[in-house]
Amino acid sequence: MTAQEGVTSPAVVVTEAPIPPSVRRPLDLARFVVAVLVTGAIVLIAWFATSTTAGLETDLTTSAQLLPSPVILALNVIGGIGTLGLPIAASVALILRKRTRQLLDGFIALFVAVVALTLASSLIASTGNDRLLAALAGSTSPDSVSTAPIPGGLVAFVTVTRLMSRPTWNIISAIVLGSLIIVTVLNSGIALAGIGISLSTGWAIGLIARYAFGTPTTRPTGLEVAAAMDRGGLPVSSLETEESTSRGRRYRAVTRSGAVLR
């Protein structure tokens, strides 16, 4: 259907331009820039304040290790199950909402983030820069890991699928990610700065993927608007788009009694 072409149903004639299946939001691009700046800031702080961040990491690790054993066990279970359970549960929810494209975009972002963070860790280890390695990995050993690909990948997935903007899902996502972070700190396999850049990098990849792929639009079609008006006691015979803005569309409706609504 071309722009401004009429759509006829048994009860109403709708004239409107086609609604795009997805939209790109400039705010996502602005947030991407913020995420990149945050990542750079973490690296700089870790580089110039290695002793301070190392002391903070030691304090946090010591505090975390004082947690009761049942709590630590629960965190490990939540983090382990959530690593697979969160994407699977989100997949079911998105498929039921007929958002398979958004789900695919989320898995692409997750894969890209995991690969990027894994390669970054290998690259940092191969540079031979002991100060950078100590700042991000907490050790100068060439076998040290300076990024956390799994939490970063989950952040990218959550960002693209917009789980944090949905009630209940935001709580579940926060619990899973929080458990993974605490477990990573307890294992002392990576410095806090390494965890920080992993999360911010995952956020950045998720944002740029969301901007590149676009977000599925949730705007109702004219027929859906007419059906809602009919259910509300205002049956219309025709509905026409008068104005399209970034916030939505303004319609001109004619009721079956001949009244004009705007």
Stockholm file with secondary structure:
# STOCKHOLM 1.0

chainA/1-262         MTAQEGVTSPAVVVTEAPIPPSVRRPLDLARFVVAVLVTGAIVLIAWFATSTTAGLETDLTTSAQLLPSPVILALNVIGGIGTLGLPIAASVALILRKRTRQLLDGFIALFVAVVALTLASSLIASTGNDRLLAALAGSTSPDSVSTAPIPGGLVAFVTVTRLMSRPTWNIISAIVLGSLIIVTVLNSGIALAGIGISLSTGWAIGLIARYAFGTPTTRPTGLEVAAAMDRGGLPVSSLETEESTSRGRRYRAVTRSGAVLR
#=GR chainA/1-262 SS CCTTEEEECSSCEEEECCCCSEECCHHHHHHHHHHHHHHHHHHHHHHHTHHHHHHHHHHHHHHHHTSCHHHHHHHHHHHHHHHHHHHHHHHHHHHHTTCHHHHHHHHHHHHHHHHHHHHHHHHHHHHTCHHHHHHHHSSCCTTCCCCCHHHHHHHHHHHHHTGGGSTTHHHHHHHHHHHHHHHHHHHTCSCHHHHHHHHHHHHHHHHHHHHHHCEECCCCCHHHHHHHHHHTTCCEEEEEEEEEETTEEEEEEEETTSCEEC
#=GC SS_cons         CCTTEEEECSSCEEEECCCCSEECCHHHHHHHHHHHHHHHHHHHHHHHTHHHHHHHHHHHHHHHHTSCHHHHHHHHHHHHHHHHHHHHHHHHHHHHTTCHHHHHHHHHHHHHHHHHHHHHHHHHHHHTCHHHHHHHHSSCCTTCCCCCHHHHHHHHHHHHHTGGGSTTHHHHHHHHHHHHHHHHHHHTCSCHHHHHHHHHHHHHHHHHHHHHHCEECCCCCHHHHHHHHHHTTCCEEEEEEEEEETTEEEEEEEETTSCEEC
//
